[in-house]
Amino acid sequence: MSGHDGRRGYLQHLLVLPEYRRQGIGQALVERCLVSLEAVGIHKCHIDVLKTNPAAATYWANQGWQLRGDIDRFSFTRPGNENA
């Protein structure tokens, strides 16, 4: 799934089940998202990777994505919606 805020794109909830990995599925999904974003003028895209998922970090780095060190993400959850 991807989206944008009018300036930057965001990839969200990308997952390929282990038994289907290494078949180019993830790469095809990402490419489709990036092409679609580019079609509406979005040329820069972000993805969040949990620090507890080094395999995902390695994957994205190997795909040419760069780990940023210049920002921190802050989140806020309204009480009663802890799973949001």
HTML snippet that shows the backbone in 3Dmol.js (N, CA, C, O; Angstrom):
<script src="https://3Dmol.org/build/3Dmol-min.js"></script>
<div id="view" style="width:600px;height:400px;position:relative"></div>
<script>
const pdb = `
ATOM      1  N   MET A   1       0.858  -1.156   0.000  1.00  0.00           N
ATOM      2  CA  MET A   1       0.000   0.000   0.000  1.00  0.00           C
ATOM      3  C   MET A   1       0.912   1.230   0.000  1.00  0.00           C
ATOM      4  O   MET A   1       1.930   1.265   0.692  1.00  0.00           O
ATOM      5  N   SER A   2       0.542   2.198  -0.760  1.00  0.00           N
ATOM      6  CA  SER A   2       1.296   3.444  -0.768  1.00  0.00           C
ATOM      7  C   SER A   2       0.335   4.621  -0.804  1.00  0.00           C
ATOM      8  O   SER A   2      -0.840   4.484  -1.145  1.00  0.00           O
ATOM      9  N   GLY A   3       0.864   5.769  -0.445  1.00  0.00           N
ATOM     10  CA  GLY A   3       0.090   6.993  -0.476  1.00  0.00           C
ATOM     11  C   GLY A   3       1.043   8.169  -0.479  1.00  0.00           C
ATOM     12  O   GLY A   3       2.260   7.992  -0.546  1.00  0.00           O
ATOM     13  N   HIS A   4       0.495   9.362  -0.407  1.00  0.00           N
ATOM     14  CA  HIS A   4       1.343  10.553  -0.385  1.00  0.00           C
ATOM     15  C   HIS A   4       0.620  11.689   0.306  1.00  0.00           C
ATOM     16  O   HIS A   4      -0.593  11.651   0.511  1.00  0.00           O
ATOM     17  N   ASP A   5       1.391  12.697   0.660  1.00  0.00           N
ATOM     18  CA  ASP A   5       0.838  13.884   1.303  1.00  0.00           C
ATOM     19  C   ASP A   5       0.880  15.083   0.361  1.00  0.00           C
ATOM     20  O   ASP A   5       0.738  16.227   0.794  1.00  0.00           O
ATOM     21  N   GLY A   6       1.074  14.817  -0.924  1.00  0.00           N
ATOM     22  CA  GLY A   6       1.183  15.882  -1.910  1.00  0.00           C
ATOM     23  C   GLY A   6       2.623  16.252  -2.212  1.00  0.00           C
ATOM     24  O   GLY A   6       2.898  16.926  -3.205  1.00  0.00           O
ATOM     25  N   ARG A   7       3.530  15.824  -1.376  1.00  0.00           N
ATOM     26  CA  ARG A   7       4.946  16.133  -1.560  1.00  0.00           C
ATOM     27  C   ARG A   7       5.816  14.891  -1.512  1.00  0.00           C
ATOM     28  O   ARG A   7       6.712  14.731  -2.340  1.00  0.00           O
ATOM     29  N   ARG A   8       5.560  14.000  -0.541  1.00  0.00           N
ATOM     30  CA  ARG A   8       6.357  12.797  -0.356  1.00  0.00           C
ATOM     31  C   ARG A   8       5.461  11.574  -0.371  1.00  0.00           C
ATOM     32  O   ARG A   8       4.320  11.609   0.088  1.00  0.00           O
ATOM     33  N   GLY A   9       6.006  10.489  -0.910  1.00  0.00           N
ATOM     34  CA  GLY A   9       5.284   9.229  -0.911  1.00  0.00           C
ATOM     35  C   GLY A   9       5.632   8.412   0.317  1.00  0.00           C
ATOM     36  O   GLY A   9       6.657   8.628   0.964  1.00  0.00           O
ATOM     37  N   TYR A  10       4.757   7.471   0.623  1.00  0.00           N
ATOM     38  CA  TYR A  10       4.957   6.596   1.774  1.00  0.00           C
ATOM     39  C   TYR A  10       4.538   5.185   1.398  1.00  0.00           C
ATOM     40  O   TYR A  10       3.442   4.968   0.882  1.00  0.00           O
ATOM     41  N   LEU A  11       5.411   4.237   1.657  1.00  0.00           N
ATOM     42  CA  LEU A  11       5.049   2.830   1.522  1.00  0.00           C
ATOM     43  C   LEU A  11       4.628   2.355   2.902  1.00  0.00           C
ATOM     44  O   LEU A  11       5.271   2.678   3.901  1.00  0.00           O
ATOM     45  N   GLN A  12       3.557   1.594   2.955  1.00  0.00           N
ATOM     46  CA  GLN A  12       3.045   1.135   4.239  1.00  0.00           C
ATOM     47  C   GLN A  12       2.602  -0.312   4.135  1.00  0.00           C
ATOM     48  O   GLN A  12       2.047  -0.737   3.122  1.00  0.00           O
ATOM     49  N   HIS A  13       2.853  -1.053   5.185  1.00  0.00           N
ATOM     50  CA  HIS A  13       2.329  -2.413   5.329  1.00  0.00           C
ATOM     51  C   HIS A  13       2.742  -3.338   4.192  1.00  0.00           C
ATOM     52  O   HIS A  13       1.934  -4.128   3.705  1.00  0.00           O
ATOM     53  N   LEU A  14       3.988  -3.243   3.773  1.00  0.00           N
ATOM     54  CA  LEU A  14       4.476  -4.138   2.724  1.00  0.00           C
ATOM     55  C   LEU A  14       5.016  -5.403   3.362  1.00  0.00           C
ATOM     56  O   LEU A  14       5.892  -5.353   4.225  1.00  0.00           O
ATOM     57  N   LEU A  15       4.490  -6.528   2.933  1.00  0.00           N
ATOM     58  CA  LEU A  15       4.901  -7.805   3.483  1.00  0.00           C
ATOM     59  C   LEU A  15       4.736  -8.882   2.425  1.00  0.00           C
ATOM     60  O   LEU A  15       3.729  -8.936   1.718  1.00  0.00           O
ATOM     61  N   VAL A  16       5.739  -9.734   2.331  1.00  0.00           N
ATOM     62  CA  VAL A  16       5.650 -10.933   1.492  1.00  0.00           C
ATOM     63  C   VAL A  16       5.876 -12.113   2.432  1.00  0.00           C
ATOM     64  O   VAL A  16       6.877 -12.166   3.146  1.00  0.00           O
ATOM     65  N   LEU A  17       4.954 -13.042   2.426  1.00  0.00           N
ATOM     66  CA  LEU A  17       5.079 -14.212   3.298  1.00  0.00           C
ATOM     67  C   LEU A  17       6.370 -14.965   2.991  1.00  0.00           C
ATOM     68  O   LEU A  17       6.793 -15.023   1.837  1.00  0.00           O
ATOM     69  N   PRO A  18       6.994 -15.537   4.009  1.00  0.00           N
ATOM     70  CA  PRO A  18       8.291 -16.210   3.821  1.00  0.00           C
ATOM     71  C   PRO A  18       8.320 -17.220   2.673  1.00  0.00           C
ATOM     72  O   PRO A  18       9.308 -17.293   1.942  1.00  0.00           O
ATOM     73  N   GLU A  19       7.268 -17.981   2.510  1.00  0.00           N
ATOM     74  CA  GLU A  19       7.271 -18.999   1.452  1.00  0.00           C
ATOM     75  C   GLU A  19       7.199 -18.422   0.036  1.00  0.00           C
ATOM     76  O   GLU A  19       7.388 -19.146  -0.941  1.00  0.00           O
ATOM     77  N   TYR A  20       6.924 -17.112  -0.075  1.00  0.00           N
ATOM     78  CA  TYR A  20       6.857 -16.477  -1.387  1.00  0.00           C
ATOM     79  C   TYR A  20       8.001 -15.494  -1.627  1.00  0.00           C
ATOM     80  O   TYR A  20       8.045 -14.845  -2.672  1.00  0.00           O
ATOM     81  N   ARG A  21       8.914 -15.378  -0.688  1.00  0.00           N
ATOM     82  CA  ARG A  21      10.026 -14.436  -0.836  1.00  0.00           C
ATOM     83  C   ARG A  21      11.032 -14.940  -1.859  1.00  0.00           C
ATOM     84  O   ARG A  21      11.054 -16.118  -2.216  1.00  0.00           O
ATOM     85  N   ARG A  22      11.861 -14.014  -2.318  1.00  0.00           N
ATOM     86  CA  ARG A  22      12.921 -14.288  -3.300  1.00  0.00           C
ATOM     87  C   ARG A  22      12.367 -14.685  -4.666  1.00  0.00           C
ATOM     88  O   ARG A  22      13.004 -15.415  -5.426  1.00  0.00           O
ATOM     89  N   GLN A  23      11.158 -14.184  -4.960  1.00  0.00           N
ATOM     90  CA  GLN A  23      10.542 -14.419  -6.260  1.00  0.00           C
ATOM     91  C   GLN A  23      10.286 -13.107  -6.996  1.00  0.00           C
ATOM     92  O   GLN A  23       9.702 -13.103  -8.079  1.00  0.00           O
ATOM     93  N   GLY A  24      10.724 -11.998  -6.409  1.00  0.00           N
ATOM     94  CA  GLY A  24      10.535 -10.694  -7.036  1.00  0.00           C
ATOM     95  C   GLY A  24       9.190 -10.051  -6.749  1.00  0.00           C
ATOM     96  O   GLY A  24       8.875  -9.002  -7.310  1.00  0.00           O
ATOM     97  N   ILE A  25       8.390 -10.668  -5.881  1.00  0.00           N
ATOM     98  CA  ILE A  25       7.059 -10.136  -5.586  1.00  0.00           C
ATOM     99  C   ILE A  25       7.150  -8.784  -4.893  1.00  0.00           C
ATOM    100  O   ILE A  25       6.488  -7.828  -5.296  1.00  0.00           O
ATOM    101  N   GLY A  26       7.973  -8.706  -3.847  1.00  0.00           N
ATOM    102  CA  GLY A  26       8.125  -7.445  -3.123  1.00  0.00           C
ATOM    103  C   GLY A  26       8.658  -6.342  -4.021  1.00  0.00           C
ATOM    104  O   GLY A  26       8.170  -5.213  -3.993  1.00  0.00           O
ATOM    105  N   GLN A  27       9.646  -6.675  -4.803  1.00  0.00           N
ATOM    106  CA  GLN A  27      10.233  -5.688  -5.710  1.00  0.00           C
ATOM    107  C   GLN A  27       9.197  -5.200  -6.720  1.00  0.00           C
ATOM    108  O   GLN A  27       9.156  -4.011  -7.036  1.00  0.00           O
ATOM    109  N   ALA A  28       8.360  -6.107  -7.229  1.00  0.00           N
ATOM    110  CA  ALA A  28       7.317  -5.728  -8.180  1.00  0.00           C
ATOM    111  C   ALA A  28       6.273  -4.821  -7.517  1.00  0.00           C
ATOM    112  O   ALA A  28       5.814  -3.854  -8.126  1.00  0.00           O
ATOM    113  N   LEU A  29       5.903  -5.130  -6.280  1.00  0.00           N
ATOM    114  CA  LEU A  29       4.939  -4.299  -5.566  1.00  0.00           C
ATOM    115  C   LEU A  29       5.489  -2.899  -5.331  1.00  0.00           C
ATOM    116  O   LEU A  29       4.792  -1.905  -5.539  1.00  0.00           O
ATOM    117  N   VAL A  30       6.745  -2.828  -4.897  1.00  0.00           N
ATOM    118  CA  VAL A  30       7.371  -1.529  -4.652  1.00  0.00           C
ATOM    119  C   VAL A  30       7.469  -0.733  -5.948  1.00  0.00           C
ATOM    120  O   VAL A  30       7.172   0.462  -5.967  1.00  0.00           O
ATOM    121  N   GLU A  31       7.880  -1.382  -7.021  1.00  0.00           N
ATOM    122  CA  GLU A  31       8.007  -0.685  -8.304  1.00  0.00           C
ATOM    123  C   GLU A  31       6.661  -0.140  -8.768  1.00  0.00           C
ATOM    124  O   GLU A  31       6.584   0.981  -9.271  1.00  0.00           O
ATOM    125  N   ARG A  32       5.606  -0.926  -8.601  1.00  0.00           N
ATOM    126  CA  ARG A  32       4.276  -0.458  -8.990  1.00  0.00           C
ATOM    127  C   ARG A  32       3.885   0.778  -8.180  1.00  0.00           C
ATOM    128  O   ARG A  32       3.336   1.737  -8.724  1.00  0.00           O
ATOM    129  N   CYS A  33       4.169   0.749  -6.890  1.00  0.00           N
ATOM    130  CA  CYS A  33       3.874   1.908  -6.048  1.00  0.00           C
ATOM    131  C   CYS A  33       4.679   3.125  -6.477  1.00  0.00           C
ATOM    132  O   CYS A  33       4.130   4.220  -6.602  1.00  0.00           O
ATOM    133  N   LEU A  34       5.972   2.944  -6.703  1.00  0.00           N
ATOM    134  CA  LEU A  34       6.825   4.076  -7.077  1.00  0.00           C
ATOM    135  C   LEU A  34       6.429   4.669  -8.425  1.00  0.00           C
ATOM    136  O   LEU A  34       6.434   5.889  -8.589  1.00  0.00           O
ATOM    137  N   VAL A  35       6.090   3.826  -9.382  1.00  0.00           N
ATOM    138  CA  VAL A  35       5.645   4.303 -10.694  1.00  0.00           C
ATOM    139  C   VAL A  35       4.336   5.081 -10.560  1.00  0.00           C
ATOM    140  O   VAL A  35       4.160   6.125 -11.188  1.00  0.00           O
ATOM    141  N   SER A  36       3.425   4.568  -9.742  1.00  0.00           N
ATOM    142  CA  SER A  36       2.146   5.257  -9.534  1.00  0.00           C
ATOM    143  C   SER A  36       2.346   6.603  -8.847  1.00  0.00           C
ATOM    144  O   SER A  36       1.694   7.586  -9.201  1.00  0.00           O
ATOM    145  N   LEU A  37       3.245   6.651  -7.868  1.00  0.00           N
ATOM    146  CA  LEU A  37       3.539   7.918  -7.208  1.00  0.00           C
ATOM    147  C   LEU A  37       4.174   8.906  -8.186  1.00  0.00           C
ATOM    148  O   LEU A  37       3.821  10.085  -8.216  1.00  0.00           O
ATOM    149  N   GLU A  38       5.108   8.408  -8.974  1.00  0.00           N
ATOM    150  CA  GLU A  38       5.768   9.282  -9.955  1.00  0.00           C
ATOM    151  C   GLU A  38       4.759   9.848 -10.954  1.00  0.00           C
ATOM    152  O   GLU A  38       4.902  10.984 -11.407  1.00  0.00           O
ATOM    153  N   ALA A  39       3.752   9.069 -11.294  1.00  0.00           N
ATOM    154  CA  ALA A  39       2.740   9.523 -12.258  1.00  0.00           C
ATOM    155  C   ALA A  39       1.963  10.734 -11.754  1.00  0.00           C
ATOM    156  O   ALA A  39       1.403  11.486 -12.552  1.00  0.00           O
ATOM    157  N   VAL A  40       1.923  10.931 -10.428  1.00  0.00           N
ATOM    158  CA  VAL A  40       1.247  12.104  -9.875  1.00  0.00           C
ATOM    159  C   VAL A  40       2.246  13.126  -9.346  1.00  0.00           C
ATOM    160  O   VAL A  40       1.883  14.015  -8.576  1.00  0.00           O
ATOM    161  N   GLY A  41       3.510  12.998  -9.761  1.00  0.00           N
ATOM    162  CA  GLY A  41       4.521  14.001  -9.449  1.00  0.00           C
ATOM    163  C   GLY A  41       5.267  13.801  -8.145  1.00  0.00           C
ATOM    164  O   GLY A  41       5.942  14.716  -7.674  1.00  0.00           O
ATOM    165  N   ILE A  42       5.157  12.628  -7.557  1.00  0.00           N
ATOM    166  CA  ILE A  42       5.856  12.342  -6.294  1.00  0.00           C
ATOM    167  C   ILE A  42       7.118  11.547  -6.625  1.00  0.00           C
ATOM    168  O   ILE A  42       7.035  10.434  -7.143  1.00  0.00           O
ATOM    169  N   HIS A  43       8.289  12.121  -6.323  1.00  0.00           N
ATOM    170  CA  HIS A  43       9.555  11.501  -6.703  1.00  0.00           C
ATOM    171  C   HIS A  43      10.387  11.014  -5.517  1.00  0.00           C
ATOM    172  O   HIS A  43      11.421  10.374  -5.711  1.00  0.00           O
ATOM    173  N   LYS A  44       9.949  11.308  -4.300  1.00  0.00           N
ATOM    174  CA  LYS A  44      10.669  10.853  -3.120  1.00  0.00           C
ATOM    175  C   LYS A  44       9.687  10.072  -2.256  1.00  0.00           C
ATOM    176  O   LYS A  44       8.539  10.480  -2.077  1.00  0.00           O
ATOM    177  N   CYS A  45      10.150   8.948  -1.724  1.00  0.00           N
ATOM    178  CA  CYS A  45       9.272   8.070  -0.971  1.00  0.00           C
ATOM    179  C   CYS A  45       9.958   7.610   0.309  1.00  0.00           C
ATOM    180  O   CYS A  45      11.180   7.463   0.345  1.00  0.00           O
ATOM    181  N   HIS A  46       9.177   7.385   1.354  1.00  0.00           N
ATOM    182  CA  HIS A  46       9.674   6.937   2.641  1.00  0.00           C
ATOM    183  C   HIS A  46       9.026   5.607   3.019  1.00  0.00           C
ATOM    184  O   HIS A  46       7.929   5.286   2.563  1.00  0.00           O
ATOM    185  N   ILE A  47       9.710   4.852   3.848  1.00  0.00           N
ATOM    186  CA  ILE A  47       9.153   3.667   4.485  1.00  0.00           C
ATOM    187  C   ILE A  47       9.700   3.602   5.897  1.00  0.00           C
ATOM    188  O   ILE A  47      10.861   3.936   6.137  1.00  0.00           O
ATOM    189  N   ASP A  48       8.867   3.172   6.830  1.00  0.00           N
ATOM    190  CA  ASP A  48       9.311   2.985   8.211  1.00  0.00           C
ATOM    191  C   ASP A  48       9.674   1.525   8.413  1.00  0.00           C
ATOM    192  O   ASP A  48       8.964   0.631   7.953  1.00  0.00           O
ATOM    193  N   VAL A  49      10.781   1.286   9.102  1.00  0.00           N
ATOM    194  CA  VAL A  49      11.234  -0.067   9.432  1.00  0.00           C
ATOM    195  C   VAL A  49      11.507  -0.097  10.932  1.00  0.00           C
ATOM    196  O   VAL A  49      12.260   0.725  11.453  1.00  0.00           O
ATOM    197  N   LEU A  50      10.896  -1.040  11.607  1.00  0.00           N
ATOM    198  CA  LEU A  50      11.132  -1.159  13.042  1.00  0.00           C
ATOM    199  C   LEU A  50      12.591  -1.504  13.325  1.00  0.00           C
ATOM    200  O   LEU A  50      13.195  -2.305  12.611  1.00  0.00           O
ATOM    201  N   LYS A  51      13.144  -0.911  14.349  1.00  0.00           N
ATOM    202  CA  LYS A  51      14.533  -1.195  14.720  1.00  0.00           C
ATOM    203  C   LYS A  51      14.722  -2.648  15.135  1.00  0.00           C
ATOM    204  O   LYS A  51      15.846  -3.150  15.144  1.00  0.00           O
ATOM    205  N   THR A  52      13.639  -3.321  15.473  1.00  0.00           N
ATOM    206  CA  THR A  52      13.697  -4.727  15.858  1.00  0.00           C
ATOM    207  C   THR A  52      13.619  -5.665  14.659  1.00  0.00           C
ATOM    208  O   THR A  52      13.494  -6.877  14.832  1.00  0.00           O
ATOM    209  N   ASN A  53      13.692  -5.116  13.438  1.00  0.00           N
ATOM    210  CA  ASN A  53      13.598  -5.923  12.221  1.00  0.00           C
ATOM    211  C   ASN A  53      14.824  -5.685  11.333  1.00  0.00           C
ATOM    212  O   ASN A  53      14.714  -5.049  10.284  1.00  0.00           O
ATOM    213  N   PRO A  54      15.990  -6.192  11.749  1.00  0.00           N
ATOM    214  CA  PRO A  54      17.200  -5.952  10.960  1.00  0.00           C
ATOM    215  C   PRO A  54      17.143  -6.575   9.569  1.00  0.00           C
ATOM    216  O   PRO A  54      17.781  -6.062   8.649  1.00  0.00           O
ATOM    217  N   ALA A  55      16.404  -7.658   9.390  1.00  0.00           N
ATOM    218  CA  ALA A  55      16.296  -8.264   8.055  1.00  0.00           C
ATOM    219  C   ALA A  55      15.624  -7.296   7.086  1.00  0.00           C
ATOM    220  O   ALA A  55      16.039  -7.180   5.933  1.00  0.00           O
ATOM    221  N   ALA A  56      14.592  -6.605   7.549  1.00  0.00           N
ATOM    222  CA  ALA A  56      13.924  -5.621   6.697  1.00  0.00           C
ATOM    223  C   ALA A  56      14.861  -4.451   6.394  1.00  0.00           C
ATOM    224  O   ALA A  56      14.904  -3.966   5.263  1.00  0.00           O
ATOM    225  N   ALA A  57      15.607  -3.999   7.393  1.00  0.00           N
ATOM    226  CA  ALA A  57      16.551  -2.904   7.173  1.00  0.00           C
ATOM    227  C   ALA A  57      17.584  -3.288   6.122  1.00  0.00           C
ATOM    228  O   ALA A  57      17.921  -2.485   5.252  1.00  0.00           O
ATOM    229  N   THR A  58      18.077  -4.496   6.203  1.00  0.00           N
ATOM    230  CA  THR A  58      19.048  -4.981   5.216  1.00  0.00           C
ATOM    231  C   THR A  58      18.422  -5.038   3.832  1.00  0.00           C
ATOM    232  O   THR A  58      19.040  -4.635   2.846  1.00  0.00           O
ATOM    233  N   TYR A  59      17.191  -5.542   3.761  1.00  0.00           N
ATOM    234  CA  TYR A  59      16.496  -5.618   2.467  1.00  0.00           C
ATOM    235  C   TYR A  59      16.404  -4.242   1.820  1.00  0.00           C
ATOM    236  O   TYR A  59      16.783  -4.070   0.661  1.00  0.00           O
ATOM    237  N   TRP A  60      15.899  -3.260   2.571  1.00  0.00           N
ATOM    238  CA  TRP A  60      15.709  -1.929   1.988  1.00  0.00           C
ATOM    239  C   TRP A  60      17.038  -1.294   1.611  1.00  0.00           C
ATOM    240  O   TRP A  60      17.132  -0.648   0.567  1.00  0.00           O
ATOM    241  N   ALA A  61      18.057  -1.461   2.428  1.00  0.00           N
ATOM    242  CA  ALA A  61      19.381  -0.924   2.094  1.00  0.00           C
ATOM    243  C   ALA A  61      19.903  -1.561   0.807  1.00  0.00           C
ATOM    244  O   ALA A  61      20.489  -0.877  -0.032  1.00  0.00           O
ATOM    245  N   ASN A  62      19.694  -2.850   0.653  1.00  0.00           N
ATOM    246  CA  ASN A  62      20.143  -3.547  -0.557  1.00  0.00           C
ATOM    247  C   ASN A  62      19.351  -3.135  -1.789  1.00  0.00           C
ATOM    248  O   ASN A  62      19.813  -3.329  -2.914  1.00  0.00           O
ATOM    249  N   GLN A  63      18.177  -2.575  -1.596  1.00  0.00           N
ATOM    250  CA  GLN A  63      17.361  -2.097  -2.713  1.00  0.00           C
ATOM    251  C   GLN A  63      17.687  -0.647  -3.081  1.00  0.00           C
ATOM    252  O   GLN A  63      17.078  -0.078  -3.987  1.00  0.00           O
ATOM    253  N   GLY A  64      18.652  -0.055  -2.369  1.00  0.00           N
ATOM    254  CA  GLY A  64      19.067   1.306  -2.684  1.00  0.00           C
ATOM    255  C   GLY A  64      18.426   2.388  -1.827  1.00  0.00           C
ATOM    256  O   GLY A  64      18.683   3.573  -2.039  1.00  0.00           O
ATOM    257  N   TRP A  65      17.598   2.003  -0.867  1.00  0.00           N
ATOM    258  CA  TRP A  65      16.988   2.971   0.030  1.00  0.00           C
ATOM    259  C   TRP A  65      18.021   3.382   1.078  1.00  0.00           C
ATOM    260  O   TRP A  65      18.863   2.577   1.477  1.00  0.00           O
ATOM    261  N   GLN A  66      17.951   4.627   1.516  1.00  0.00           N
ATOM    262  CA  GLN A  66      18.939   5.146   2.454  1.00  0.00           C
ATOM    263  C   GLN A  66      18.329   5.363   3.831  1.00  0.00           C
ATOM    264  O   GLN A  66      17.261   5.960   3.966  1.00  0.00           O
ATOM    265  N   LEU A  67      19.023   4.867   4.852  1.00  0.00           N
ATOM    266  CA  LEU A  67      18.621   5.103   6.230  1.00  0.00           C
ATOM    267  C   LEU A  67      18.908   6.555   6.573  1.00  0.00           C
ATOM    268  O   LEU A  67      20.028   7.034   6.399  1.00  0.00           O
ATOM    269  N   ARG A  68      17.904   7.244   7.056  1.00  0.00           N
ATOM    270  CA  ARG A  68      18.077   8.645   7.427  1.00  0.00           C
ATOM    271  C   ARG A  68      18.445   8.754   8.892  1.00  0.00           C
ATOM    272  O   ARG A  68      17.931   8.017   9.733  1.00  0.00           O
ATOM    273  N   GLY A  69      19.321   9.663   9.181  1.00  0.00           N
ATOM    274  CA  GLY A  69      19.709   9.916  10.557  1.00  0.00           C
ATOM    275  C   GLY A  69      19.339  11.312  11.014  1.00  0.00           C
ATOM    276  O   GLY A  69      19.659  11.716  12.131  1.00  0.00           O
ATOM    277  N   ASP A  70      18.658  12.051  10.139  1.00  0.00           N
ATOM    278  CA  ASP A  70      18.378  13.454  10.431  1.00  0.00           C
ATOM    279  C   ASP A  70      16.994  13.708  10.997  1.00  0.00           C
ATOM    280  O   ASP A  70      16.666  14.850  11.320  1.00  0.00           O
ATOM    281  N   ILE A  71      16.167  12.670  11.127  1.00  0.00           N
ATOM    282  CA  ILE A  71      14.829  12.887  11.679  1.00  0.00           C
ATOM    283  C   ILE A  71      14.489  11.783  12.677  1.00  0.00           C
ATOM    284  O   ILE A  71      15.035  10.681  12.619  1.00  0.00           O
ATOM    285  N   ASP A  72      13.601  12.096  13.568  1.00  0.00           N
ATOM    286  CA  ASP A  72      12.998  11.130  14.470  1.00  0.00           C
ATOM    287  C   ASP A  72      11.496  11.185  14.238  1.00  0.00           C
ATOM    288  O   ASP A  72      10.937  12.260  14.026  1.00  0.00           O
ATOM    289  N   ARG A  73      10.853  10.045  14.277  1.00  0.00           N
ATOM    290  CA  ARG A  73       9.397  10.008  14.111  1.00  0.00           C
ATOM    291  C   ARG A  73       8.759   9.977  15.493  1.00  0.00           C
ATOM    292  O   ARG A  73       9.156   9.195  16.356  1.00  0.00           O
ATOM    293  N   PHE A  74       7.766  10.834  15.690  1.00  0.00           N
ATOM    294  CA  PHE A  74       6.986  10.857  16.910  1.00  0.00           C
ATOM    295  C   PHE A  74       5.576  10.390  16.583  1.00  0.00           C
ATOM    296  O   PHE A  74       5.049  10.701  15.515  1.00  0.00           O
ATOM    297  N   SER A  75       4.966   9.648  17.492  1.00  0.00           N
ATOM    298  CA  SER A  75       3.594   9.165  17.306  1.00  0.00           C
ATOM    299  C   SER A  75       2.747   9.559  18.502  1.00  0.00           C
ATOM    300  O   SER A  75       3.247   9.710  19.617  1.00  0.00           O
ATOM    301  N   PHE A  76       1.468   9.721  18.255  1.00  0.00           N
ATOM    302  CA  PHE A  76       0.514  10.001  19.312  1.00  0.00           C
ATOM    303  C   PHE A  76      -0.697   9.124  19.088  1.00  0.00           C
ATOM    304  O   PHE A  76      -1.224   9.047  17.979  1.00  0.00           O
ATOM    305  N   THR A  77      -1.133   8.468  20.139  1.00  0.00           N
ATOM    306  CA  THR A  77      -2.325   7.624  20.059  1.00  0.00           C
ATOM    307  C   THR A  77      -3.319   8.121  21.088  1.00  0.00           C
ATOM    308  O   THR A  77      -2.989   8.268  22.265  1.00  0.00           O
ATOM    309  N   ARG A  78      -4.532   8.378  20.640  1.00  0.00           N
ATOM    310  CA  ARG A  78      -5.580   8.808  21.562  1.00  0.00           C
ATOM    311  C   ARG A  78      -5.908   7.680  22.524  1.00  0.00           C
ATOM    312  O   ARG A  78      -5.921   6.516  22.125  1.00  0.00           O
ATOM    313  N   PRO A  79      -6.172   8.002  23.776  1.00  0.00           N
ATOM    314  CA  PRO A  79      -6.522   6.965  24.755  1.00  0.00           C
ATOM    315  C   PRO A  79      -7.703   6.126  24.268  1.00  0.00           C
ATOM    316  O   PRO A  79      -8.664   6.641  23.698  1.00  0.00           O
ATOM    317  N   GLY A  80      -7.602   4.824  24.509  1.00  0.00           N
ATOM    318  CA  GLY A  80      -8.657   3.916  24.096  1.00  0.00           C
ATOM    319  C   GLY A  80      -8.420   3.283  22.747  1.00  0.00           C
ATOM    320  O   GLY A  80      -9.167   2.395  22.334  1.00  0.00           O
ATOM    321  N   ASN A  81      -7.370   3.737  22.043  1.00  0.00           N
ATOM    322  CA  ASN A  81      -7.048   3.198  20.718  1.00  0.00           C
ATOM    323  C   ASN A  81      -5.614   2.730  20.671  1.00  0.00           C
ATOM    324  O   ASN A  81      -4.903   3.021  19.709  1.00  0.00           O
ATOM    325  N   GLU A  82      -5.182   2.029  21.662  1.00  0.00           N
ATOM    326  CA  GLU A  82      -3.780   1.625  21.771  1.00  0.00           C
ATOM    327  C   GLU A  82      -3.309   0.748  20.607  1.00  0.00           C
ATOM    328  O   GLU A  82      -2.110   0.690  20.334  1.00  0.00           O
ATOM    329  N   ASN A  83      -4.211   0.078  19.931  1.00  0.00           N
ATOM    330  CA  ASN A  83      -3.831  -0.786  18.795  1.00  0.00           C
ATOM    331  C   ASN A  83      -3.925  -0.069  17.462  1.00  0.00           C
ATOM    332  O   ASN A  83      -3.768  -0.695  16.414  1.00  0.00           O
ATOM    333  N   ALA A  84      -4.178   1.226  17.482  1.00  0.00           N
ATOM    334  CA  ALA A  84      -4.308   1.989  16.239  1.00  0.00           C
ATOM    335  C   ALA A  84      -2.956   2.167  15.587  1.00  0.00           C
ATOM    336  O   ALA A  84      -2.859   2.785  14.527  1.00  0.00           O
TER     337      ALA A  84
END
`;
const viewer = $3Dmol.createViewer("view");
viewer.addModel(pdb, "pdb");
viewer.setStyle({}, {cartoon: {color: "spectrum"}});
viewer.zoomTo();
viewer.render();
</script>
